[in-house]
Every structure is written in C-alpha cells, then in structure tokens.
Amino acid sequence: MVSPPHEAMHRAFQEYPELFTGVCRALGLSFDPPDSVTLLPTDLTEDRPVERRVDTLVRFDSERDGSLLLAVEAQREKDPDKPAAWAYYLSFLYTKYKVPPLLLVVCQDRATAEWAARTVIIGPAQWPALALRPLVVGPHNMPVITDPETARADLALATLAAITHAKERDVDAILKTLSTALRDAPEAVADPIVELVARGLSSNRRAAELWRNLVAVDLSFYKSWLSEEIREEGREKGLAEGRAEGRVQGLAQGKAEDILLLLERRGIDVPDADRERVTSCDDLETLGRWFDRAITAASADEVFADE
C-alpha cells in the first residue's frame, strides 16, 4: 500500500515542478530554470509487446566472486540505437535476476569496436544518471595466435581470435595455426570449432576459402557440414576409383585429388609434370607430406622441395 509520506515525497514535484530548480540550487548544481514544464503519464508499461532479445546470456556463480550475468552481443557495424537498447538489457536483467550484469560486445572491425567501447552517459551532463560501459573485444585487443601449442592450450580463445580477426590480414596465419592445433583434438572438440570459424569468416570470402582448404587437409573425418561438403567435392571421384583398385590405392588417389584441389583453390599453378607426379604416387606418407606443404606453399616447386 502506498503510504502518505511516499505520496508527499513525489507529489510535491507534480504540484510545484519548479521545485527541481530550487533543489538543484540547494545542492550546488547548475540547472537553469526551464522555459516550459509538461507533466507526462507515469505508467511505464509497454503499450504493445516489444521484442528485446540479447544475443547470448550466461550466468556465472562463484563462491569467491559471487554471481555474474554475462550478456554477449555481436555487433557488426555502428548502430546509434544500440546503446539505449543495451542499457535497457542491463537494467532489465538486474531487475529480473538481482545479479550484477556485464555487457560483452564482440566486433570484427576496429572502427565498430572503438565505437562500441565508448562510455555512454545517460542523463544530464550536470548529474549523469547512468553510465553504460560495455566490455568490447575485437581485432584491436584479441591476440594474434600463430603458435600451435598456444592455440592447443586454449582452443576456445584461438577460435574467437580467428573470428574477430576475420577481416584482418593476419587471419591467414591464425587459421593455419588453428587447423594445425585441431589435428590432435577429439572430434567432439574440433567439430563445433570448424563450424564456428566457417560461419565467422563468411564476411571474408578469401579467408573462408582458405579455411575450407585447411579443413580439407587433415580434418576430413569430422562430421560438420563444412567437412561433408569438402569431402563431397574433393574426394568423391578419387575414392570411387580407388575402391575399384583396392583400399590403399583408393586412399592414395583420394589424397592426390585433395592436394590438387587444395593447390587449385589457393590459385597455385601446377604444371602437367607435377600433376602427373601427384596422381601417380601411391605412398600415403609422401602424399601426407605434400599435403602439409600445400597449405602454405607459394608455388608447386615448394611442395616437392627436397624430394
């Protein structure tokens, strides 16, 4: 039940709106007297349902640090309406769960990341009511992981590094490192990473194609949609012919087809003599070594160096 003191404390400003100016003067704040005053409806209930959906919401509970709500937003470009929406998300989450919320914004370009990282003041300059301070990650602060051992130590971070650097020049080195690190990972671990990176690279066609080529080399046993598509394109003919001639020869033919497909996708010219060398080889160890070199080789000569 609303008490008389409760009513008096706010109704005074309804009866005497200019009271605000006097209060500010008493508190040492410099608000000028308004030119006009309008009383607005006090019911803040939404007139119609409005969909407000955070991209990802995770709750963390710790005996030492207590509880935390992590709201993750993926932001691909600047949006002047977003800061107000983000402030609403945080206020709503705190009201609903009574747990401190944190907003994490993930970006793929520096300009958007710098824009999202700004502290947004909500309220008058004389006395800000709220300050929105997103935690932002993007190519400006995510590590460039080019060491396979470092990537293996934290595959999740290496995955995010690849996604956030999707539009950067150093993404090639990151992708090659990640694919190398995934060779020894269990299928259950590597499969979602393969798909996440493939989706994250869709804004960079060249990087996406490189990832397809890398996945085609040593990750062929994974069941992701990307791996299935690559196997369908690159191995169907070789495996079909190989089964007719025997298991070993078929695997060798499939590997040979993969090498040539990989070099073709990377724009590497393969002379007829080298093409014949690949297709006529039936040694799986040799073909595997050529696979590894084809990932980064700048020419066909580099693939067959020291052979």
C-alpha positions as CSV (number, residue, x, y, z in Angstrom):
1,M,0.0,0.0,0.0
2,V,1.3,3.5,-0.9
3,S,1.8,5.5,2.2
4,P,1.2,9.2,2.7
5,P,4.9,10.0,3.1
6,H,5.5,8.2,-0.2
7,E,2.9,10.3,-1.9
8,A,4.2,13.5,-0.4
9,M,7.8,12.9,-1.5
10,H,7.0,12.8,-5.2
11,R,3.7,14.7,-5.5
12,A,5.5,17.9,-4.4
13,F,7.2,17.9,-7.8
14,Q,3.8,17.4,-9.5
15,E,2.3,20.4,-7.8
16,Y,5.4,22.5,-8.0
17,P,7.6,21.4,-10.9
18,E,9.9,24.5,-10.4
19,L,10.8,22.8,-7.1
20,F,13.5,21.0,-9.0
21,T,15.4,24.2,-9.7
22,G,15.4,25.1,-6.0
23,V,16.6,21.6,-5.1
24,C,19.5,21.9,-7.5
25,R,20.4,25.3,-6.2
26,A,20.5,23.9,-2.7
27,L,22.7,21.1,-3.8
28,G,25.1,23.3,-5.7
29,L,24.0,22.0,-9.2
30,S,23.7,24.4,-12.1
31,F,20.4,23.6,-13.8
32,D,18.8,26.7,-15.4
33,P,15.1,27.3,-14.8
34,P,13.0,25.6,-17.7
35,D,11.2,27.6,-20.3
36,S,8.2,25.2,-20.0
37,V,7.0,22.2,-18.0
38,T,4.9,19.3,-19.0
39,L,3.6,16.5,-16.7
40,L,3.8,13.2,-18.5
41,P,1.9,9.9,-17.8
42,T,3.6,7.9,-15.1
43,D,2.6,4.4,-16.3
44,L,5.8,3.0,-17.9
45,T,4.1,-0.3,-19.0
46,E,4.7,-1.1,-22.7
47,D,1.7,-0.2,-24.8
48,R,2.4,-3.1,-27.1
49,P,4.8,-6.1,-26.8
50,V,8.3,-5.2,-27.9
51,E,10.8,-7.9,-28.6
52,R,14.0,-7.3,-26.8
53,R,16.5,-10.2,-27.1
54,V,20.1,-10.3,-26.1
55,D,22.3,-12.5,-28.3
56,T,23.7,-14.7,-25.6
57,L,23.1,-14.7,-21.8
58,V,25.2,-16.7,-19.4
59,R,25.1,-16.8,-15.6
60,F,28.4,-17.4,-13.7
61,D,28.4,-18.4,-10.0
62,S,31.5,-18.4,-7.8
63,E,31.9,-18.8,-4.1
64,R,34.7,-16.2,-4.2
65,D,33.4,-13.6,-6.6
66,G,29.6,-14.2,-6.3
67,S,27.3,-14.3,-9.2
68,L,27.5,-12.6,-12.6
69,L,25.3,-12.3,-15.6
70,L,27.2,-12.1,-18.9
71,A,25.2,-10.6,-21.8
72,V,27.0,-11.1,-25.1
73,E,26.2,-9.0,-28.1
74,A,27.7,-9.5,-31.6
75,Q,28.0,-6.1,-33.3
76,R,29.0,-5.9,-37.0
77,E,28.5,-2.2,-37.5
78,K,27.8,1.1,-35.8
79,D,24.1,1.5,-34.7
80,P,23.1,4.7,-32.9
81,D,20.1,2.9,-31.4
82,K,22.1,0.1,-29.7
83,P,23.4,2.0,-26.6
84,A,19.9,2.7,-25.4
85,A,18.9,-1.0,-26.1
86,W,22.0,-2.2,-24.2
87,A,21.2,0.0,-21.2
88,Y,17.7,-1.5,-21.2
89,Y,19.0,-5.0,-21.3
90,L,21.3,-4.4,-18.3
91,S,18.5,-2.7,-16.3
92,F,16.0,-5.4,-17.1
93,L,18.5,-8.2,-16.2
94,Y,19.4,-6.6,-12.9
95,T,15.7,-6.1,-12.1
96,K,14.8,-9.7,-13.0
97,Y,17.7,-11.7,-11.6
98,K,19.1,-9.3,-8.9
99,V,22.5,-10.3,-10.2
100,P,25.2,-7.8,-11.4
101,P,25.1,-7.8,-15.3
102,L,28.1,-7.3,-17.6
103,L,27.8,-6.5,-21.3
104,L,30.4,-8.0,-23.6
105,V,30.3,-6.8,-27.2
106,V,32.2,-8.8,-29.9
107,C,33.3,-7.0,-33.1
108,Q,35.1,-7.9,-36.3
109,D,36.5,-4.4,-37.2
110,R,38.3,-1.8,-35.3
111,A,36.0,1.1,-36.1
112,T,33.0,-0.7,-34.7
113,A,34.9,-1.9,-31.7
114,E,36.1,1.6,-30.8
115,W,32.6,2.9,-31.2
116,A,31.1,0.2,-29.0
117,A,33.7,0.7,-26.3
118,R,32.7,4.3,-25.6
119,T,31.2,5.1,-22.3
120,V,27.7,6.3,-22.9
121,I,26.4,8.7,-20.4
122,I,22.6,8.6,-19.9
123,G,21.2,11.7,-18.2
124,P,22.1,15.4,-18.0
125,A,25.7,16.4,-18.0
126,Q,25.3,18.1,-14.6
127,W,24.4,14.8,-12.9
128,P,24.6,11.7,-15.1
129,A,22.1,9.0,-14.0
130,L,23.6,6.0,-15.7
131,A,26.9,5.2,-17.4
132,L,27.0,2.4,-20.0
133,R,30.4,0.8,-20.1
134,P,30.5,-2.3,-22.4
135,L,33.4,-4.6,-22.4
136,V,34.5,-4.9,-26.0
137,V,36.6,-7.5,-27.8
138,G,37.7,-7.3,-31.4
139,P,40.8,-7.3,-33.7
140,H,42.2,-4.4,-31.6
141,N,42.7,-6.4,-28.5
142,M,42.3,-10.1,-29.3
143,P,45.6,-12.0,-29.5
144,V,47.1,-13.0,-32.9
145,I,47.8,-16.7,-32.1
146,T,50.3,-18.1,-34.6
147,D,51.8,-20.8,-32.3
148,P,50.1,-24.2,-32.4
149,E,51.0,-25.0,-28.8
150,T,49.4,-21.7,-27.7
151,A,46.3,-22.5,-29.7
152,R,46.1,-26.0,-28.2
153,A,46.3,-24.6,-24.7
154,D,43.1,-22.6,-25.3
155,L,41.2,-23.6,-28.4
156,A,38.2,-21.5,-27.4
157,L,40.3,-18.3,-27.3
158,A,42.1,-19.3,-30.6
159,T,38.6,-19.7,-32.2
160,L,37.5,-16.3,-31.1
161,A,40.8,-14.8,-32.2
162,A,40.2,-16.3,-35.7
163,I,36.6,-14.9,-35.8
164,T,37.4,-11.4,-34.6
165,H,40.4,-11.1,-37.0
166,A,38.3,-12.4,-39.9
167,K,38.8,-9.1,-41.8
168,E,42.4,-8.6,-40.9
169,R,45.5,-9.5,-42.9
170,D,46.9,-11.7,-40.1
171,V,43.8,-14.0,-40.2
172,D,45.7,-16.4,-42.6
173,A,48.4,-17.2,-40.1
174,I,45.8,-17.6,-37.3
175,L,43.7,-20.0,-39.4
176,K,46.8,-22.1,-40.4
177,T,47.8,-22.3,-36.7
178,L,44.3,-23.3,-35.6
179,S,43.9,-26.0,-38.2
180,T,47.3,-27.4,-37.1
181,A,46.2,-27.4,-33.5
182,L,43.0,-29.2,-34.3
183,R,44.7,-32.2,-35.9
184,D,45.1,-33.8,-32.5
185,A,41.8,-32.7,-31.0
186,P,38.9,-35.1,-30.5
187,E,36.1,-34.9,-33.0
188,A,33.7,-33.6,-30.3
189,V,36.0,-30.7,-29.7
190,A,37.1,-29.9,-33.2
191,D,33.7,-30.2,-34.9
192,P,32.0,-27.2,-33.4
193,I,35.2,-25.1,-33.8
194,V,35.3,-26.0,-37.5
195,E,31.7,-24.8,-38.0
196,L,32.0,-21.7,-35.8
197,V,35.1,-20.4,-37.7
198,A,33.5,-21.2,-41.0
199,R,30.5,-19.1,-40.1
200,G,32.6,-16.3,-38.6
201,L,34.6,-16.0,-41.8
202,S,31.6,-15.6,-44.1
203,S,32.3,-11.8,-44.3
204,N,35.7,-12.5,-45.8
205,R,35.4,-14.7,-48.9
206,R,39.1,-15.3,-49.3
207,A,39.6,-16.3,-45.7
208,A,36.6,-18.5,-45.8
209,E,38.0,-20.3,-48.8
210,L,41.4,-20.7,-47.1
211,W,39.7,-22.3,-44.1
212,R,37.9,-24.7,-46.4
213,N,41.2,-25.8,-47.9
214,L,42.8,-26.2,-44.5
215,V,39.9,-28.3,-43.2
216,A,40.2,-30.5,-46.3
217,V,43.7,-31.5,-45.5
218,D,43.7,-33.3,-42.1
219,L,40.3,-32.8,-40.6
220,S,38.4,-35.0,-43.1
221,F,37.0,-37.3,-40.5
222,Y,34.9,-34.6,-38.8
223,K,31.1,-34.7,-39.4
224,S,30.5,-31.0,-39.7
225,W,28.5,-29.7,-42.7
226,L,31.7,-28.0,-43.9
227,S,33.7,-31.2,-43.8
228,E,30.9,-33.1,-45.5
229,E,30.8,-30.6,-48.3
230,I,34.6,-30.6,-48.8
231,R,34.7,-34.4,-48.9
232,E,31.9,-34.4,-51.4
233,E,33.7,-32.0,-53.7
234,G,37.3,-33.2,-53.3
235,R,37.3,-36.9,-52.7
236,E,34.2,-38.4,-54.4
237,K,35.9,-39.1,-57.7
238,G,39.2,-40.3,-56.2
239,L,37.6,-42.6,-53.6
240,A,35.2,-44.1,-56.2
241,E,38.0,-45.0,-58.5
242,G,40.2,-46.2,-55.5
243,R,37.6,-48.6,-54.3
244,A,37.7,-50.4,-57.6
245,E,41.5,-50.8,-57.4
246,G,41.9,-51.5,-53.8
247,R,41.8,-49.7,-50.5
248,V,45.4,-48.5,-50.4
249,Q,45.4,-47.3,-53.9
250,G,42.0,-45.6,-53.4
251,L,43.2,-43.7,-50.3
252,A,46.3,-42.6,-52.3
253,Q,44.2,-41.4,-55.2
254,G,41.9,-39.5,-52.8
255,K,44.9,-37.8,-51.2
256,A,46.3,-36.9,-54.6
257,E,43.0,-35.3,-55.6
258,D,43.0,-33.4,-52.3
259,I,46.4,-32.0,-53.0
260,L,45.5,-30.8,-56.5
261,L,42.2,-29.4,-55.2
262,L,43.9,-27.5,-52.4
263,L,46.5,-26.0,-54.8
264,E,43.8,-25.1,-57.3
265,R,41.7,-23.4,-54.6
266,R,44.8,-21.4,-53.5
267,G,45.5,-20.3,-57.0
268,I,48.8,-22.2,-57.3
269,D,49.6,-23.3,-60.9
270,V,50.5,-27.0,-61.1
271,P,52.5,-28.0,-64.2
272,D,51.5,-31.2,-66.0
273,A,54.6,-33.0,-64.9
274,D,53.9,-32.2,-61.2
275,R,50.3,-33.1,-61.6
276,E,51.3,-36.5,-63.0
277,R,53.8,-36.9,-60.1
278,V,51.0,-36.4,-57.6
279,T,48.4,-38.6,-59.3
280,S,50.9,-41.5,-59.9
281,C,52.2,-41.5,-56.3
282,D,50.8,-44.3,-54.1
283,D,52.8,-43.7,-51.0
284,L,50.5,-42.3,-48.3
285,E,53.4,-40.9,-46.2
286,T,54.7,-39.0,-49.1
287,L,51.3,-37.7,-50.1
288,G,50.7,-36.6,-46.5
289,R,54.0,-34.6,-46.5
290,W,52.9,-32.9,-49.8
291,F,49.6,-32.1,-48.1
292,D,51.3,-30.3,-45.3
293,R,53.4,-28.3,-47.7
294,A,50.5,-27.4,-49.9
295,I,48.9,-25.5,-47.1
296,T,51.4,-22.7,-47.1
297,A,53.5,-23.2,-50.3
298,A,53.8,-20.2,-52.6
299,S,54.4,-22.4,-55.7
300,A,54.3,-26.1,-56.8
301,D,58.1,-26.2,-56.5
302,E,57.9,-25.7,-52.8
303,V,55.5,-28.6,-52.4
304,F,58.1,-31.0,-53.9
305,A,61.2,-29.4,-52.4
306,D,64.0,-31.8,-51.3
307,E,62.1,-34.8,-52.8
